[in-house]
């Protein structure tokens, strides 16, 4: 069992920045992959960014160049730095930990609005 604790969401104006954090209850290098998904109202959950065990990263086309995923093994934490935020980035952001099973955080709300 893996527990994920997210933080860092909130309300920000367009063009602003936020950093999301996800702390896992076990070693993040035990994961096949970790990442962030988001779900906007009325839409399906979609991948935003992922970091694979070897360190490679994947991003949704809509966030490339604006978002950066990173990890700190000493803190068992994965981060999502979000810059140049747009209203369409609004949604609930969920942390994901994939191993033999998939684990999800409780979600953190990100609202981009003026």
C-alpha positions as CSV (number, residue, x, y, z in Angstrom):
1,X,0.0,0.0,0.0
2,X,1.2,3.5,-0.9
3,X,-0.2,6.7,0.5
4,X,0.3,9.9,-1.4
5,X,-0.1,13.4,0.1
6,X,-0.5,16.3,-2.2
7,X,-0.1,20.0,-1.6
8,X,0.4,23.3,-3.4
9,X,-2.9,23.9,-5.2
10,X,-4.8,27.1,-5.1
11,X,-6.1,30.1,-7.0
12,X,-3.7,31.9,-9.3
13,X,-4.1,34.6,-12.0
14,X,-3.3,33.7,-15.6
15,X,0.4,33.9,-16.3
16,X,1.2,33.0,-12.7
17,X,2.9,30.0,-11.2
18,X,2.3,27.2,-8.7
19,X,4.3,24.3,-7.5
20,X,2.5,21.0,-6.5
21,X,4.1,18.5,-4.2
22,X,3.4,14.8,-3.8
23,X,5.0,12.9,-0.9
24,X,4.8,9.1,-1.0
25,X,4.8,6.8,2.0
26,X,7.4,4.6,0.4
27,X,10.6,5.0,-1.7
28,X,9.7,6.7,-5.0
29,X,12.3,4.8,-6.8
30,X,10.2,1.7,-6.2
31,X,7.7,3.1,-8.5
32,X,7.6,2.1,-12.2
33,X,6.4,5.7,-12.8
34,X,5.1,8.7,-10.9
35,X,3.2,11.6,-12.3
36,X,0.4,14.1,-12.3
37,X,-3.0,13.8,-13.9
38,X,-5.7,16.4,-13.9
39,X,-9.4,16.4,-14.4
40,X,-11.3,19.5,-15.5
41,X,-15.1,19.8,-14.9
42,X,-17.0,17.7,-17.4
43,X,-13.8,16.1,-18.8
44,X,-11.9,12.9,-18.4
45,X,-8.8,12.6,-16.3
46,X,-5.7,13.2,-18.4
47,X,-2.0,12.8,-18.0
48,X,-0.1,16.1,-17.4
49,X,3.4,14.9,-16.7
50,X,5.2,11.7,-15.6
51,X,8.6,10.7,-14.6
52,X,9.7,7.1,-15.2
53,X,11.9,5.1,-12.8
54,X,15.0,5.7,-15.0
55,X,14.4,9.5,-14.9
56,X,12.9,10.2,-18.3
57,X,9.9,12.4,-18.4
58,X,6.7,12.7,-20.5
59,X,4.5,15.8,-20.8
60,X,1.1,16.5,-22.3
61,X,1.5,18.6,-25.4
62,X,-0.6,21.4,-23.8
63,X,1.9,21.9,-21.0
64,X,5.3,21.4,-22.7
65,X,7.6,24.3,-22.1
66,X,5.5,25.5,-19.2
67,X,5.4,22.6,-16.6
68,X,8.4,20.7,-15.2
69,X,8.2,17.5,-13.2
70,X,11.0,16.6,-10.8
71,X,11.7,14.4,-7.8
72,X,13.6,14.5,-4.6
73,X,14.5,10.9,-3.5
74,X,15.6,12.1,0.0
75,X,12.1,13.4,0.6
76,X,10.2,10.8,-1.4
77,X,8.6,13.7,-3.1
78,X,7.6,14.5,-6.7
79,X,7.0,18.1,-7.8
80,X,5.2,19.7,-10.6
81,X,6.3,23.3,-11.3
82,X,3.7,25.1,-13.3
83,X,4.5,28.3,-15.0
84,X,2.6,30.6,-17.4
85,X,-0.6,29.1,-16.1
86,X,-3.7,29.4,-18.3
87,X,-7.4,29.2,-17.4
88,X,-7.5,25.9,-19.3
89,X,-5.1,24.5,-16.7
90,X,-7.9,24.7,-14.1
91,X,-8.8,21.3,-12.6
92,X,-8.2,18.8,-9.9
93,X,-4.6,17.6,-10.0
94,X,-4.0,14.0,-8.8
95,X,-0.6,12.5,-8.0
96,X,-0.1,9.0,-9.4
97,X,2.3,6.2,-8.2
98,X,2.5,3.2,-10.4
99,X,4.1,-0.1,-9.4
100,X,2.4,-3.5,-9.3
101,X,-0.8,-1.6,-8.5
102,X,-1.7,2.0,-9.2
103,X,-2.1,4.5,-6.3
104,X,-3.7,7.9,-6.4
105,X,-3.6,11.0,-4.1
106,X,-6.7,12.7,-2.9
107,X,-6.3,15.5,-5.5
108,X,-5.6,19.2,-5.1
109,X,-7.6,22.0,-6.8
110,X,-5.8,24.4,-9.2
111,X,-7.9,27.3,-10.4
112,X,-6.5,29.8,-12.9
113,X,-8.7,32.8,-13.1
114,X,-8.5,36.6,-13.0
